[in-house]
Amino acid sequence: MESVASLPKTKIVRHELFLILLLASIQFTNIMDFMIMFPLQDYFLKQFQIDTAMFSLVLSSYSFAAAIAALIGANFIDRFNRKSAAIFLYVGFLVGTALCAVANTYSFLLFARITAGIFGGMISGVILSIIGDVFPMEKRGKAMGGVMGAFSAASVLGVPSGIRIAMTSGWNYTFAFIVVLGLPILVLAILYLPSLPSKMEKQKVADFSQLINVLSKRDHLIALAFFMSVILGGFTVVTSIAVFMERNMGFSKTQVSHIYEIGGICTFVSSWIVGFLSDKFGKHKVFLILVLLALLPILAITHLPKDLPVYMALGVTTVFMVLVSGRVIPSMAMLTSAIRPEVRGSFMSVNSSLQSVATGIGALLAGAILIQLPNGTFERFDIVGYFAVGFNLLALYLSRKVKIVS
């Protein structure tokens, strides 16, 4: 397997840190585009005169489009140069985001979100495939940690910036801001992403053998089920934290924003540390420790007493975000190492599709369990926590069955 150092020494791609930051920047804009929809909900409801059900359709349209595109793309993505695929998908994503910036009707916004989802849903899989192809196993945890830092950066920098832009100029300018950020990143990707030619032989366009190959192997299915369990182990709780803290704990909107700002800063730092530890002590061992530790804040955050001081509640949410997000780093490193390079892009596209499905299931499950009382507060958040614990234990069990092959 090639490492960054063994790739053709063209321009500054020789530097591992630069490549990690470039891939993380692509992820940052992609994640910000998805996350910014939640705090902008009120703007859409008022401008388009829609209800929350119609807004939910806008949100889910992105996830479903991403899931379908990733599943279809799984059969084709390994036939192309990784760099060419990444650039093509990123251009399509920026076009979809630009359409959001000029949307003036509900139907056009829906179309724009579907477009952004089709391309944005496949970007992550290609980025992770590039990491798997370029970085050897002993450095893959660090690379994953750096790219995962994009999630934290989107929480700390992206979303607050987008909200402020919407408040001063309008929500359309928030999406325009993402496009403006993405254009120089696109130029850098064209100039400096390493060329990673396809390792597959030429196939017919209608040949779906690659997708069948991914889904027909037991080891692949175990790896996919493993990562879905990891996502469900966090997302069942994540989707309801903000509304629970505001309605049940009496948090103001400013204090709710502090959850993501403080937690994002801490996870940005911890993601690099977790990546380093994963490389030094082993992915399985670090994943085991993080999962067991994460069970504590999961149970704590879903059982918070109403009279708990704000600073203590923020401490719980911060530890929750650090440990729950930390699990993903060694698990993703394990995932990319469980697939041979010639089918890694296809597998990661399938995984991206199922990841979108898992986030939707997590949100639906939490929504089905929680009960809203007449005073606006919620009950049975503790049961949501128990489900999250169950998914984490399942992930822990499946992690022992994930076989490292590359």
FIRODO-603436 format. One record per residue (C-alpha): z negated, x, y negated; residue in one letter. Coordinates in pm, whole numbers, padded with zeros to 5 digits, always signed. Layout:
BEGIN
ZXYa ...
end
This chain:
BEGIN
+00000+00000+00000m +00084+00125-00345e -00181+00183-00605s -00127+00195-00978v -00122+00570-00963a +00156+00574-00703s +00385+00331-00883l +00678+00469-01082p +00521+00636-01383k +00692+00424-01645t +00523+00382-01978k +00153+00303-01986i +00140+00095-01668v +00000+00410-01509r -00335+00317-01658h -00526+00080-01434e -00740-00059-01716l -00435-00150-01922f -00278-00339-01632l -00604-00527-01568i -00632-00623-01936l -00268-00735-01946l -00310-00959-01642l -00640-01087-01783a -00468-01171-02113s -00211-01384-01931i -00496-01560-01752q -00686-01604-02079f -00410-01807-02245t -00350-02005-01926n -00719-02093-01887i -00765-02170-02256m -00475-02415-02242d -00650-02601-01958f -01007-02587-02091m -00928-02686-02449i -00830-03036-02340m -01191-03139-02276f -01339-03088-02625p -01024-03232-02786l -01061-03565-02607q -01180-03755-02914d -00873-03647-03112y -00636-03786-02849f -00825-04112-02811l -00804-04180-03184k -00449-04063-03255q -00278-04227-02957f -00510-04531-02941q -00577-04478-02571i -00883-04532-02352d -01063-04278-02138t -00868-04380-01827a -00539-04292-01995m -00685-03963-02114f -00796-03889-01757s -00434-03936-01654l -00334-03662-01898v -00595-03430-01750l -00513-03506-01388s -00137-03484-01451s -00179-03115-01527y -00381-03051-01209s -00152-03253-00983f +00160-03090-01131a +00000-02749-01082a -00094-02831-00722a +00251-02963-00628i +00435-02678-00800a +00216-02416-00637a +00266-02570-00293l +00645-02588-00333i +00659-02245-00490g +00470-02097-00197a +00794-02104+00000n +00992-01913-00262f +00763-01689-00461i +00767-01394-00219d +01147-01380-00238r +01137-01255-00595f +01019-00945-00773n +00655-01005-00876r +00729-00901-01234k +01029-01133-01264s +00830-01424-01120a +00536-01363-01356a +00758-01346-01665i +00957-01655-01569f +00645-01861-01507l +00475-01739-01824y +00778-01833-02034v +00775-02182-01879g +00402-02211-01947f +00447-02118-02313l +00728-02372-02346v +00504-02643-02201g +00223-02546-02439t +00466-02548-02732a +00569-02901-02634l +00200-02999-02656c +00192-02858-03008a +00473-03089-03123v +00376-03396-02918a +00351-03707-03134n +00334-03979-02870t +00120-04031-02562y +00417-04025-02324s +00548-03700-02475f +00203-03542-02445l +00190-03648-02080l +00531-03487-02022f +00419-03170-02201a +00103-03140-01990r +00305-03185-01670i +00542-02910-01783t +00256-02675-01865a +00094-02756-01530g +00407-02684-01328i +00432-02329-01459f +00067-02261-01537g -00040-02362-01190g +00164-02086-01030m +00078-01804-01269i -00264-01734-01120s -00121-01692-00771g +00134-01438-00891v -00126-01243-01089i -00356-01223-00789l -00063-01117-00572s +00014-00835-00817i -00347-00718-00789i -00327-00731-00412g -00002-00531-00412d -00100-00272-00670v -00469-00203-00617f -00598-00062-00287p -00888-00234-00116m -01148+00003-00258e -01046-00083-00617k -00958-00448-00575r -01305-00579-00661g -01299-00407-01000k -00954-00546-01073a -01061-00898-00972m -01370-00867-01189g -01161-00771-01489g -00917-01057-01447v -01200-01303-01380m -01342-01196-01716g -01062-01404-01868a -01255-01718-01772f -01555-01599-01967s -01344-01492-02262a -01179-01834-02269a -01524-01995-02286s -01663-01763-02553v -01360-01695-02770l -01077-01930-02678g -01236-02274-02670v -01458-02234-02982p -01160-02096-03176s -00944-02385-03061g -01206-02638-03167i -01237-02485-03513r -00859-02487-03557i -00849-02854-03456a -01125-02938-03704m -00952-02768-03997t -00582-02814-03924s -00537-03064-03640g -00526-03048-03261w -00154-02968-03255n -00226-02634-03419y -00465-02545-03139t -00177-02541-02891f +00043-02361-03143a -00231-02098-03164f -00213-02046-02786i +00163-01995-02809v +00121-01744-03092v -00130-01554-02878l +00101-01568-02579g +00418-01430-02739l +00300-01068-02783p +00145-01085-02435i +00485-01190-02303l +00648-00892-02472v +00391-00653-02320l +00446-00811-01978a +00821-00756-02006i +00770-00396-02109l +00482-00284-01894y +00426-00499-01584l +00512-00290-01277p +00826-00385-01089s +00725-00501-00741l +01038-00592-00543p +01027-00854-00271s +00947-00719+00074k +01121-01009+00242m +01471-01025+00379e +01721-01260+00212k +01681-01621+00321q +01852-01950+00258k +01721-02157-00030v +01645-02449+00203a +01458-02229+00448d +01093-02337+00449f +00990-02092+00718s +00775-01896+00471q +00561-02199+00389l +00539-02289+00755i +00441-01931+00833n +00152-01950+00586v +00022-02286+00707l +00071-02235+01080s -00167-01943+01126k -00531-02011+01202r -00654-01709+01004d -00468-01834+00696h -00618-02181+00728l -00968-02037+00761i -00916-01827+00448a -00787-02130+00255l -01078-02346+00369a -01317-02065+00275f -01198-02047-00085f -01186-02425-00126m -01553-02429-00021s -01629-02163-00282v -01464-02372-00556i -01635-02694-00444l -01968-02510-00432g -01953-02466-00808g -01720-02728-00950f -01912-03029-00820t -02189-02931-01061v -01985-02770-01340v -01797-03088-01425t -02116-03274-01519s -02329-03006-01686i -02229-03080-02045a -02272-03456-02030v -02597-03426-01833f -02749-03178-02078m -02652-03399-02372e -02749-03737-02230r -03051-03647-02014n -03190-03334-02179m -03125-03438-02538g -02902-03142-02623f -02702-03166-02945s -02330-03088-02934k -02404-02752-03092t -02658-02674-02824q -02409-02779-02556v -02159-02532-02702s -02427-02263-02673h -02422-02315-02295i -02065-02190-02279y -02098-01927-02549e -02409-01759-02407i -02305-01811-02047g -01953-01687-02121g -02076-01367-02283i -02308-01294-01992c -02044-01369-01727t -01791-01153-01911f -02026-00857-01866v -02148-00953-01519s -01796-00999-01382s -01725-00628-01426w -02060-00540-01268i -01998-00768-00971v -01652-00620-00925g -01798-00267-00923f -02070-00364-00677l -01815-00534-00451s -01614-00213-00428d -01922+00003-00375k -02121-00202-00124f -01859-00427+00034g -01716-00769-00050k -01888-00957+00233h -02231-00820+00153k -02209-00888-00222v -02071-01238-00159f -02361-01313+00078l -02620-01202-00177i -02459-01391-00466l -02427-01715-00270v -02792-01708-00164l -02903-01629-00519l -02675-01898-00665a -02848-02169-00463l -03155-02133-00685l -02993-02213-01023p -02780-02483-00859i -03094-02663-00746l -03274-02583-01071a -03002-02716-01302i -02971-03040-01106t -03349-03096-01113h -03433-03007-01474l -03732-03194-01619p -03661-03381-01942k -03936-03205-02137d -03809-02854-02062l -03772-02643-02380p -03414-02578-02490v -03440-02201-02455y -03555-02235-02093m -03278-02480-02013a -03025-02239-02165l -03171-01967-01945g -03110-02178-01636v -02751-02263-01735t -02678-01898-01811t -02807-01777-01475v -02612-02059-01310f -02286-01952-01476m -02339-01582-01398v -02414-01631-01029l -02177-01919-00956v -01884-01745-01125s -01989-01416-00968g -01930-01555-00617r -01562-01596-00694v -01497-01225-00752i -01578-01087-00403p -01441-01404-00242s -01106-01359-00418m -01096-00992-00326a -01158-01092+00036m -00890-01358+00013l -00616-01126-00113t -00713-00871+00152s -00685-01127+00433a -00310-01165+00382i -00031-00923+00455r +00172-00813+00148p +00497-00975+00261e +00347-01325+00250v +00075-01272-00011r +00261-01450-00293g +00331-01755-00078s -00026-01768+00046f -00173-01733-00303m +00054-02012-00427s -00077-02240-00152v -00428-02131-00242n -00367-02211-00610s -00247-02556-00508s -00555-02621-00296l -00777-02478-00569q -00643-02743-00807s -00708-03005-00541v -01062-02873-00491a -01143-02897-00862t -01021-03255-00861g -01225-03340-00552i -01532-03182-00709g -01494-03390-01024a -01431-03709-00826l -01725-03644-00597l -01964-03587-00886a -01831-03895-01063g -01881-04107-00753a -02239-03988-00700i -02368-04004-01057l -02492-04338-01188i -02501-04410-01561q -02802-04613-01672l -02795-04866-01958p -02952-04611-02194n -02663-04369-02133g -02849-04121-01912t -02744-04028-01559f -02919-04041-01224e -02858-03869-00889r -02755-03533-01035f -02992-03390-00774d -02770-03527-00499i -02471-03355-00660v -02672-03033-00634g -02735-03087-00263y -02362-03128-00203f -02297-02804-00394a -02552-02625-00177v -02380-02760+00134g -02039-02634+00020f -02187-02290-00052n -02341-02268+00293l -02008-02372+00443l -01836-02097+00241a -02094-01850+00365l -02023-01949+00725y -01644-01931+00681l -01665-01594+00505s -01769-01435+00833r -01447-01559+00991k -01213-01427+00720v -01031-01127+00868k -00934-00835+00645i -00580-00719+00730v -00455-00548+00412s 
end
